[in-house]
């Protein structure tokens, strides 16, 4: 009889713990994604709910992507900031949606120690605002520098934005909805280029062209010396990550690279007297020359 009573007690306790799951204290918020029902050519309206929040919510909102693995690291995002307690929330996604394409959306919440996601809901978009370039900064740069493309309605997903310089695809290394950051590749060789972005079946071009600037030499110190002398070439538009220096066509051993200086050692095998020094910071035909006297 005691055994039967004990077994019944276990069943009651187990059942009770299941039905009261929502009131068990948890160190993270809980989120529900609501099905997307409001979709039009201007975007989509997302809805969600935080139904448990016993800790501070530092950020909450919605994520969406054309790929089903939707997390903060690889999706477009509407951030609504912090939130006090539980409750429903909604936000409009008016960019990053291509007409006729399937997207995956989910609500999210972030506490001090956790990222929490709701279930994923899929929907077919009817369109949204398209990306537009309004400017670039800086308008002049050299190989290895970063270039900011300024505008609006950029997707946070680099794979959905196709940026080109003079019809040459370039990698997006960062940015947000209003700025995309690219790095000028070393293989790029055009002095003046249109900056173009293609996304959502649309294309936008910067109102001003980008200028690839060759390095400028301000000084070479010392200006003379023997083989093995360490010299510092200072100037502007000197790449801090890539540079080669040639003395009469002989490559010099590189000591150090700085944003405004290249430090090298005078190579062996040079004739005495004045020799040409050429500084190259990328491929192509743009470079700068000066002279050095070999003693």
Legacy VTK file of the C-alpha trace (Angstrom):
# vtk DataFile Version 3.0
C-alpha trace
ASCII
DATASET POLYDATA
POINTS 295 float
0.000 0.000 0.000
2.845 2.382 0.826
4.510 1.628 -2.513
1.337 2.530 -4.433
0.965 5.803 -2.503
4.604 6.746 -3.174
4.255 6.082 -6.918
1.079 8.157 -7.057
2.848 11.017 -5.276
5.639 10.963 -7.886
3.139 11.168 -10.726
1.354 14.100 -9.074
4.639 15.967 -8.519
5.812 15.359 -12.085
2.482 16.503 -13.510
2.469 19.585 -11.329
5.982 20.599 -12.405
4.987 20.353 -16.083
1.814 22.407 -15.820
3.533 25.170 -13.840
6.607 25.350 -16.068
6.131 29.060 -16.822
6.436 30.136 -13.207
9.740 28.384 -12.556
12.377 31.118 -12.155
14.753 31.275 -15.147
17.878 33.441 -15.550
16.862 34.511 -19.072
13.802 35.949 -20.869
11.479 33.809 -22.996
10.300 34.943 -26.417
7.480 34.038 -28.783
7.452 34.811 -32.532
4.052 35.672 -33.996
3.249 34.688 -37.592
3.828 37.420 -40.194
0.472 38.512 -41.590
0.971 42.132 -42.698
3.058 42.088 -45.904
2.989 44.660 -48.728
5.353 46.242 -51.317
6.700 48.579 -48.608
7.882 45.770 -46.330
6.415 43.643 -43.553
5.165 44.135 -40.005
6.708 41.780 -37.440
5.171 40.904 -34.067
6.494 39.079 -31.044
6.054 38.689 -27.325
8.251 38.395 -24.287
6.142 36.206 -22.005
8.670 35.755 -19.226
11.240 38.313 -18.079
12.619 37.880 -14.583
15.892 39.539 -15.645
16.651 42.844 -17.377
16.196 42.789 -21.169
18.989 44.867 -22.715
17.749 44.525 -26.281
14.885 42.933 -28.170
13.485 42.972 -31.671
13.381 40.919 -34.864
15.783 39.129 -37.190
15.219 38.014 -40.769
17.230 36.342 -43.492
16.815 34.419 -46.758
18.553 31.559 -44.926
16.806 29.454 -42.291
19.639 29.661 -39.731
18.561 33.027 -38.330
20.706 34.348 -35.467
22.075 37.758 -34.504
25.401 37.130 -36.218
23.989 36.523 -39.704
20.683 38.342 -40.213
19.090 41.711 -40.851
17.816 43.208 -37.625
15.309 45.652 -36.177
16.498 46.515 -32.680
13.960 47.976 -30.259
16.394 48.411 -27.381
15.735 47.566 -23.748
12.353 46.471 -22.383
10.804 46.419 -18.927
9.020 43.162 -18.177
6.945 40.945 -20.417
4.583 42.050 -23.158
3.930 42.153 -26.895
6.037 44.226 -29.324
6.121 44.896 -33.067
8.226 46.666 -35.680
8.183 47.315 -39.418
10.894 45.913 -41.688
10.937 48.345 -44.610
14.260 47.370 -46.197
16.157 44.230 -47.166
13.141 42.386 -48.609
13.076 41.330 -52.250
9.734 40.835 -53.975
8.784 37.149 -54.333
11.597 35.856 -52.131
11.080 33.648 -49.066
12.490 34.942 -45.774
12.794 33.491 -42.289
11.983 35.696 -39.297
12.130 35.324 -35.540
11.842 37.530 -32.462
14.805 37.798 -30.098
15.758 39.154 -26.691
19.137 39.734 -25.086
19.873 39.800 -21.348
23.244 40.351 -19.685
24.243 36.715 -20.175
21.924 35.212 -22.786
20.636 35.562 -26.355
17.140 34.095 -26.597
15.180 33.419 -29.789
11.575 32.672 -30.634
10.504 30.083 -33.191
11.225 30.799 -36.865
8.350 31.905 -39.110
8.714 31.985 -42.911
7.001 34.409 -45.276
7.186 35.546 -48.908
8.076 39.220 -49.269
6.373 41.643 -51.652
9.245 44.122 -51.702
10.652 47.005 -49.651
12.753 50.154 -50.000
15.843 49.580 -52.168
19.461 50.483 -51.304
20.614 53.956 -52.368
24.178 55.337 -52.287
24.398 59.015 -51.380
28.166 59.356 -50.951
31.536 57.766 -50.151
34.184 58.595 -47.556
36.996 59.235 -48.166
36.780 60.058 -51.854
40.525 59.378 -52.170
42.295 56.384 -50.637
44.987 53.839 -51.395
45.325 50.060 -51.406
44.461 48.433 -48.104
42.463 51.456 -46.873
38.817 51.163 -45.907
36.119 53.026 -47.793
32.701 53.859 -46.318
29.745 53.730 -48.702
27.071 56.023 -47.264
23.365 55.738 -48.038
20.213 54.022 -46.846
18.378 50.706 -46.847
21.544 48.588 -46.931
21.151 45.000 -45.815
23.240 43.834 -42.862
23.857 40.613 -44.790
26.959 41.122 -46.891
25.943 38.316 -49.249
22.820 40.231 -50.309
24.773 43.401 -51.170
27.047 43.263 -54.224
29.484 46.180 -54.231
31.744 46.912 -57.179
34.515 49.403 -57.962
34.830 49.934 -61.714
32.787 46.722 -62.174
35.257 44.853 -59.943
33.554 42.995 -57.030
34.956 43.957 -53.622
34.476 42.437 -50.172
32.241 44.095 -47.574
34.036 44.035 -44.220
31.475 45.776 -41.994
28.743 48.355 -41.703
25.080 48.846 -40.910
21.826 49.928 -42.527
23.267 53.318 -43.558
26.963 52.522 -44.090
28.819 49.703 -45.817
32.563 49.397 -45.297
34.819 47.876 -47.932
38.583 47.410 -48.158
40.438 48.514 -51.278
41.988 45.283 -52.629
45.651 45.244 -53.636
44.845 43.863 -57.073
42.682 46.887 -57.916
44.291 49.035 -60.627
41.883 51.777 -61.769
42.578 55.369 -60.791
38.950 56.584 -61.023
35.979 54.300 -60.383
32.225 54.297 -60.026
31.054 52.777 -56.737
27.966 50.637 -57.270
25.746 48.453 -55.114
23.320 45.867 -56.469
20.661 44.385 -54.180
17.016 43.305 -54.362
17.154 43.426 -58.160
18.073 47.137 -58.080
21.314 49.080 -58.635
22.594 52.359 -57.205
25.776 54.286 -58.068
27.627 56.846 -55.966
27.179 60.445 -57.202
30.987 60.895 -57.036
33.731 58.611 -58.264
36.343 57.045 -56.018
39.988 57.953 -56.685
42.717 55.405 -56.073
45.618 57.526 -54.854
49.247 56.557 -55.317
51.607 57.221 -52.386
53.168 60.649 -51.903
56.739 60.862 -50.577
57.555 63.781 -48.278
61.041 62.777 -47.173
63.650 60.019 -47.202
65.996 59.871 -44.230
68.881 59.573 -44.440
69.089 60.670 -48.089
72.408 58.860 -48.576
74.220 55.874 -47.150
75.903 52.589 -47.861
74.490 49.118 -48.413
72.624 47.960 -45.310
71.676 51.466 -44.165
68.191 51.589 -42.623
66.143 54.415 -44.123
62.701 55.817 -43.355
60.455 56.981 -46.176
57.660 59.240 -44.907
54.629 60.475 -46.797
50.901 60.137 -47.301
48.733 57.374 -48.782
51.271 54.827 -47.612
49.594 51.529 -46.822
50.171 50.285 -43.271
49.635 46.664 -44.329
51.345 46.328 -47.697
54.279 48.103 -49.379
57.328 47.288 -51.435
60.350 49.508 -52.041
62.764 49.071 -54.944
66.229 50.584 -55.395
67.046 50.569 -59.124
64.619 47.657 -59.457
66.092 45.686 -56.530
63.563 45.010 -53.762
64.666 46.313 -50.362
64.247 44.254 -47.161
61.257 45.632 -45.237
61.694 46.545 -41.557
58.394 48.164 -40.616
55.183 49.628 -42.016
53.282 52.546 -40.529
50.377 54.616 -41.874
52.763 57.402 -42.901
56.141 55.670 -43.064
57.947 52.728 -44.632
61.231 51.584 -43.070
63.608 49.518 -45.228
67.252 48.520 -45.538
69.307 49.581 -48.577
69.834 46.366 -50.603
73.204 45.073 -51.736
74.535 45.174 -55.294
73.711 48.808 -56.092
76.071 51.110 -58.022
77.558 54.102 -56.270
75.832 57.436 -56.766
72.201 58.386 -57.283
69.704 55.545 -57.667
65.939 55.508 -58.173
63.741 54.570 -55.212
60.248 53.377 -56.132
57.497 52.877 -53.533
54.655 50.538 -54.504
51.630 49.992 -52.263
49.511 47.879 -54.616
49.335 46.301 -58.033
48.835 48.310 -61.199
50.605 51.329 -62.617
50.291 53.789 -59.716
53.478 54.317 -57.694
55.866 57.091 -56.627
59.628 57.535 -57.059
62.424 59.512 -55.440
66.217 59.229 -55.318
68.855 57.966 -52.869
72.625 58.360 -53.004
74.653 55.197 -52.481
78.013 55.924 -50.841
LINES 1 296
295 0 1 2 3 4 5 6 7 8 9 10 11 12 13 14 15 16 17 18 19 20 21 22 23 24 25 26 27 28 29 30 31 32 33 34 35 36 37 38 39 40 41 42 43 44 45 46 47 48 49 50 51 52 53 54 55 56 57 58 59 60 61 62 63 64 65 66 67 68 69 70 71 72 73 74 75 76 77 78 79 80 81 82 83 84 85 86 87 88 89 90 91 92 93 94 95 96 97 98 99 100 101 102 103 104 105 106 107 108 109 110 111 112 113 114 115 116 117 118 119 120 121 122 123 124 125 126 127 128 129 130 131 132 133 134 135 136 137 138 139 140 141 142 143 144 145 146 147 148 149 150 151 152 153 154 155 156 157 158 159 160 161 162 163 164 165 166 167 168 169 170 171 172 173 174 175 176 177 178 179 180 181 182 183 184 185 186 187 188 189 190 191 192 193 194 195 196 197 198 199 200 201 202 203 204 205 206 207 208 209 210 211 212 213 214 215 216 217 218 219 220 221 222 223 224 225 226 227 228 229 230 231 232 233 234 235 236 237 238 239 240 241 242 243 244 245 246 247 248 249 250 251 252 253 254 255 256 257 258 259 260 261 262 263 264 265 266 267 268 269 270 271 272 273 274 275 276 277 278 279 280 281 282 283 284 285 286 287 288 289 290 291 292 293 294
